[in-house]
Amino acid sequence: MLTCRLLAGAFLALATALFSGVPALAQQDDAFGVEITLPEKTIVYLQGSGTWDTAYETLVEAIKTVHEYIDRRGLKPDGDAMMIYTGADDTGFDFRAAVPVMGPFQNPPQGDITVGTSPKGKAYKFIHRGAYDGMENLYEAITNFFDEKKLEPGELFIERYVTDPRTTPEDELVIEVIFPVRDEATPEAPKEPDALPAPPETAPRAEPEAQPKPQ
């Protein structure tokens, strides 16, 4: 199972190695860790994998590919493009580059591009403003947030691009980082105490044998 620390830690490991000399951009006073409910939407997505050293280039090209398909089909987008990260380690990641569309529609695509539904349910949202390579501070803060709140993240996380990465200068990006969380487990009903064991039967005391009388 993926964990918040594993996923965020993968970002941090790479960011620390590659961008330790890059100053972090100041963030606006965005609310941090806002609880939201994700609605389920029809998405067109491209599934693939990438390495952290070319992560931004990978996501831009993947989103371009999805948008090109949507434009060819004459479909109407129904929200911001997103990267749904389904797996990660220190060197790379698995993803679904997705765009919500008005759907359903006829003749869905086959192959690398396909149709599905977006994650839904309870989640927490965090906002990054600025260059993609400045996100390491945010992911570290998210990891601490989940630890402090004792929340259990789900098996994926999402970057939703409020500004279009195809056309927006990288230092002007606005990205919502969204971590779905697991539903709280329903507490178990108190169990009835087990019946007390019956006391062991007391064996009858043996009578002493009669001693013969002296003659």
N, C-alpha and C positions, 0 to 999 in steps of 0.2 A: 504494500500500500504506500502511496506517496504521502509525504507529510509536508506541512508548511516549511519546517526547517530544512528538509531535503531540497525542496524546490527553490526556496529563497536562498538557501546556502549555495546552490549551484550558480545562481546569479552573482552572489557576493564573491565567490571564489574567482570567477572570471573577472569581475569588475575590479577587484583589488589588484589582480595581476596586470590588467591592461590599462586601467585608468587611474592608478594611484596618484598620478601627477595632475589630474584634471580637476580643477576646483568645482565644487558643487554649486549649482545655481540656486539662488534664493527662491523659496517657494512662497506663494501667496498664502493667505490665511484660510486655506481650505479645511473643511471639517475632516477629521482623521478617523477612519474606522467607522464609517456610517453604516448602520444595518439597513439592508435593502432586501427586497424580494424580486428575484429575477423572473420575468415572465418567459414562458416557453414560446419560441418563435421558429418559423421555418428558416433554415439557413442553407445557402450554397457554400460548400467549403472544399478546400484543397488540403489533403492530408499529406504530411511529409515529415522530414527530420532535418536538423541543422546543427551546426556547431556554434558555440558561444562567440568565437572570434569573428564570425560574420553574421551574427544574429539579426542586426538591423537590416542589412542588405537582404537577408533571407525573407524576413517578414514583408518588406516592401515589395519584393518581386512576387511573393505568393499572393498578396492582396491584389496586385496588378492583374495577375492571372485570373483571379476570381471575378474581378470587375469586368475584365474583357469578356468573359463568358456571359455575365449578366447583361452586358450591353448588346452582345450578339443576339441573345434570346429576347431582348426587349423587356426584360424583367424590371420591376420597380424595387429598389432598395427600401428596406423598412427599419433602418437604424444604422448605427456606426459599425464599421469593419472591426473585427477583433481577431486576436490570436488566442486560441484555446490550447493551453499547454497540458498535454496528457502524460508526459513523462520527462524526466530530467536527471542528469547526473553532472559531474564536474566538467565534462567535455562537451556535452550536447543535449539536445532536447527533441521531443516529438511534439508535433503541433497539428492543429486544424486551423488554417487561415479561413475565416468565415465572414460572410456578409449576410445579414438578415434580409429576406425578400418577402414581398406580398405573395402569399401562397395559400394552398398548394397550387401546382401548375402541371400541365400535361407534359409527357415525354421528359422525365427527369434525366439528367446526364448520367453517363456510365463511365467508369474508369477512374482517373486520378481525381477528377472533380465530381462531387456527388451532392446529394441533398440529405439533410437530416434535421434535427431539432437542436436548439441551443440549450445549455444547462438552465435549470430552473430552480426556484426555491430560495431559501434564506442564504444570504451572503453578506460579506463586509466589503465596503468600497473605500479605496484610497486613491489619491490623485497625485500625479506627477506632472510638473510643468518644466519644460526645457529639454535639453539634449538627452537622447536615449542612453548615452554612456554615463549619465549622471544619476541613474536610478538605484545605484547600490545603497545609498543612504535610506531610501524609502523601503527597500526590501529588508534591510536590517531592522528598521523600525517596525515593520509588519511582523517579523519574526518575534520581536519582543512583545508586541501587542498580543499575539496569540498566546504566548507563554504566560503573560500576566493575567489575561482574562480566562485562562484555562479552557480555551476553545479548541475543538477538534475540527481541523479543516477537512474538506472533502478530498477527492482523488485527482483534482485538476485545479488550475486557476486560469484567469482570463486577463488579457490586456485589451481594453476597449479604447479605440482611437477616436477621441472627440474631435481632434483635428486630423485631416486626411494625410497620412504619411507619404502618399504619392506626390503631393503638391506642397506640403507645408515645410518650410525650412526646419531643419532638425532642432535648432535651438528654440523654436516656437511651438514645439509639440505639447499637446495636452493629452495625457493618457490616464484612463481610469484602470487601476489594478483591482481586480475583484477576486475574492476568495470565497467560493461557496463553503458552507460548513455543514457538518453532519447534524441531523436532528438529534435533540437531546433524547437519550434513552428513557423510556418510561420506567419509573422506579418499580421494582418488584413489590408485589403485595407482601405484607409481613407474613411469614410462615407460621402456621400453628406449631407450638412446641410439640416435639415428639412425646408420645405417651411414656410415662416413666416405666422402666422395666419392673416386672414383678419381682418382689424380693425372693431370694433363693429359698427353696424349701429347707426347713431345718430338719436334719436327720434325727430320728428319735435316739435319745441317749441310751446307750447300751447299759443294761443292769449289770452290776458286778456279779461275777459268778460266786455261788455259795461255797464257802470254804468248808472242807470236812472238819467235824468236831474231833478234838483230840480224844483218844481212847483212854 
